Amino acid sequence: MSAAITTDPVIEMTNVAAGTMRHPETPLVADVNWTVAAGEFWVVAGLGGAGKSDFLMLAAGLLPPQRGRCRWFGAPLPELEEAQLEFRLRVGLGFDGAHLFNELSLAENVALPLRYHERGSAAEIAARVEQLLAWTELTPWADRSPGTLNRNWQKRAGLARALALAPELLLLDMPLNGADAQHSAWWLEALTQLTTGHELLPDRRPVTLVVTTNDLRPWESGSRRYAVLRDRQFTPFTDWAAVTAGGAPVKELLARNLPHH
């Protein structure tokens, strides 16, 4: 269901500067030097308005850099449309607002990329959708419109859709935003499963994962890597110990009293 796994970095940015999606001339980040190896789990943190969503678009190849070099799977973004499509199929993207179609059922939303790219027969697509809905615990609402469910369940449906084509790179914008304790715990466990290998993925290969957050505390783990987006600067940290010693750039992200819904 996916291209052959590369040993090259999944994402590589060298001296990159970029604007925002709506205003490409407005500075977002400058001098980004960042390498994401296959199978790594990165948490990119920043306060509200820091540009996390735009940075994720840059990491997905949807926002071109103003300068510098971006490479994915060892190569720049292809110029030919057919080659770009092959690249896009290796990348999954989950939005903070889920971006589901209310005129479709949850099952139809998850099936959409499979049907659009003709990935299997009707029976094979139905089986894949059933597998994804069961894993995200959405099976009871498969025939419901997304608008009838709360934000927590909509975001799980967005994850199921992002995983439908078994991407090698998965980019998730604020997956814990607005989640209560039960849903937060589910996300943390689910994403760990994906990065350590899961039956949803071919040959149980680990997915490379980048998530954004405005609160680093739930993401503490010795196996994850971190970066902070602040004042148009992108600062990577090798591990949690480096984060806690990071001083001013991370202080607010470790001590905020965020409301839980």
SULSUL-V993504 format. One record per residue. RES is the residue in three letters. SS is DSSP state (H for helix, E for strand, L for the rest). OMEGA is omega in degrees with one decimal (none if undefined). Layout:
res/ss/omega
RES/SS/OMEGA
RES/SS/OMEGA
This chain:
res/ss/omega
MET/L/-179.3
SER/L/179.2
ALA/L/179.0
ALA/L/-177.9
ILE/L/-179.9
THR/L/174.2
THR/L/176.6
ASP/L/173.6
PRO/L/178.5
VAL/L/173.6
ILE/E/175.6
GLU/E/176.9
MET/E/-178.6
THR/E/179.3
ASN/E/-175.1
VAL/E/168.3
ALA/E/-177.2
ALA/E/173.3
GLY/L/179.7
THR/L/-179.8
MET/L/-176.8
ARG/L/-177.2
HIS/L/-175.2
PRO/L/-179.7
GLU/L/180.0
THR/L/-176.6
PRO/L/173.5
LEU/L/177.4
VAL/E/177.5
ALA/E/173.4
ASP/E/176.7
VAL/E/171.6
ASN/E/-168.2
TRP/E/176.7
THR/E/178.0
VAL/E/179.4
ALA/L/179.3
ALA/L/177.5
GLY/L/179.5
GLU/L/179.1
PHE/E/-178.8
TRP/E/174.0
VAL/E/-179.8
VAL/E/-172.4
ALA/E/175.2
GLY/L/176.8
LEU/L/177.4
GLY/L/179.6
GLY/L/-179.0
ALA/L/179.0
GLY/L/-177.1
LYS/H/-178.7
SER/H/177.8
ASP/H/178.8
PHE/H/178.1
LEU/H/176.2
MET/H/174.8
LEU/H/179.8
ALA/H/179.3
ALA/L/-178.2
GLY/L/-179.6
LEU/L/177.7
LEU/L/-177.3
PRO/L/176.9
PRO/L/173.1
GLN/L/175.8
ARG/E/-177.8
GLY/E/-174.8
ARG/E/173.6
CYS/E/177.4
ARG/E/176.9
TRP/E/179.9
PHE/L/175.4
GLY/L/-177.4
ALA/E/174.6
PRO/L/177.4
LEU/L/-177.9
PRO/L/178.5
GLU/L/-178.5
LEU/L/-175.3
GLU/H/-178.7
GLU/H/178.0
ALA/H/177.0
GLN/H/179.3
LEU/H/178.0
GLU/H/176.6
PHE/H/-177.5
ARG/H/-178.4
LEU/L/178.7
ARG/L/-174.5
VAL/E/174.5
GLY/E/-175.8
LEU/E/177.4
GLY/E/-174.2
PHE/L/177.9
ASP/L/-179.2
GLY/L/178.1
ALA/L/178.6
HIS/L/177.2
LEU/L/178.3
PHE/L/-176.6
ASN/L/178.7
GLU/L/177.2
LEU/L/174.5
SER/E/176.3
LEU/H/-179.7
ALA/H/179.6
GLU/H/175.8
ASN/H/-179.0
VAL/H/-178.6
ALA/H/-171.1
LEU/H/-179.6
PRO/H/178.7
LEU/H/179.3
ARG/H/-178.0
TYR/H/-178.2
HIS/L/175.1
GLU/L/-179.0
ARG/L/175.6
GLY/L/176.6
SER/L/178.4
ALA/H/-179.7
ALA/H/179.6
GLU/H/178.0
ILE/H/178.8
ALA/H/179.7
ALA/H/178.3
ARG/H/178.7
VAL/H/178.5
GLU/H/178.8
GLN/H/-178.5
LEU/H/179.5
LEU/H/178.3
ALA/H/-178.4
TRP/H/179.3
THR/L/177.0
GLU/L/-177.5
LEU/L/-175.9
THR/H/-178.8
PRO/H/-176.7
TRP/H/-175.6
ALA/L/-176.3
ASP/L/-178.9
ARG/L/172.3
SER/E/179.1
PRO/H/-177.7
GLY/H/179.7
THR/H/-179.1
LEU/L/-179.8
ASN/L/-173.5
ARG/H/-179.6
ASN/H/-178.6
TRP/H/176.0
GLN/H/-179.1
LYS/H/174.9
ARG/H/177.8
ALA/H/176.5
GLY/H/177.0
LEU/H/179.0
ALA/H/179.0
ARG/H/180.0
ALA/H/-178.9
LEU/H/-171.9
ALA/L/-177.1
LEU/L/177.6
ALA/L/-177.1
PRO/L/173.8
GLU/L/179.2
LEU/E/-179.7
LEU/E/-178.7
LEU/E/-175.4
LEU/E/-179.2
ASP/L/173.8
MET/L/-177.4
PRO/L/-179.4
LEU/L/-177.0
ASN/L/178.6
GLY/L/-177.2
ALA/L/174.4
ASP/L/-174.4
ALA/H/-177.9
GLN/H/-179.2
HIS/H/177.4
SER/H/179.4
ALA/H/178.3
TRP/H/-178.9
TRP/H/-177.9
LEU/H/178.5
GLU/H/-177.9
ALA/H/-178.2
LEU/H/175.1
THR/H/177.1
GLN/H/-177.6
LEU/H/-177.1
THR/H/176.4
THR/H/178.7
GLY/L/-175.5
HIS/L/-178.1
GLU/L/176.0
LEU/L/-175.0
LEU/L/-178.4
PRO/H/178.6
ASP/H/-179.1
ARG/H/-179.6
ARG/L/178.2
PRO/L/174.6
VAL/L/172.1
THR/E/-168.1
LEU/E/172.1
VAL/E/177.4
VAL/E/174.3
THR/E/-178.6
THR/E/170.7
ASN/L/179.1
ASP/L/-176.5
LEU/L/-169.1
ARG/H/-178.7
PRO/H/-172.1
TRP/H/-178.8
GLU/L/178.4
SER/L/179.5
GLY/L/-174.7
SER/L/-178.8
ARG/L/175.1
ARG/E/-168.5
TYR/E/172.5
ALA/E/179.4
VAL/E/176.8
LEU/E/-174.7
ARG/E/178.0
ASP/L/177.3
ARG/L/176.6
GLN/E/178.9
PHE/E/-175.1
THR/E/177.6
PRO/E/177.0
PHE/E/-174.0
THR/L/-176.7
ASP/L/-176.3
TRP/H/178.9
ALA/H/177.9
ALA/H/177.4
VAL/H/-175.8
THR/H/176.9
ALA/L/-171.5
GLY/L/175.7
GLY/L/-171.7
ALA/H/-177.2
PRO/H/-177.1
VAL/H/-173.6
LYS/H/-177.5
GLU/H/-176.5
LEU/H/178.9
LEU/H/-172.2
ALA/H/-177.7
ARG/L/174.4
ASN/L/-176.8
LEU/L/175.7
PRO/L/176.5
HIS/L/-175.5
HIS/L/none
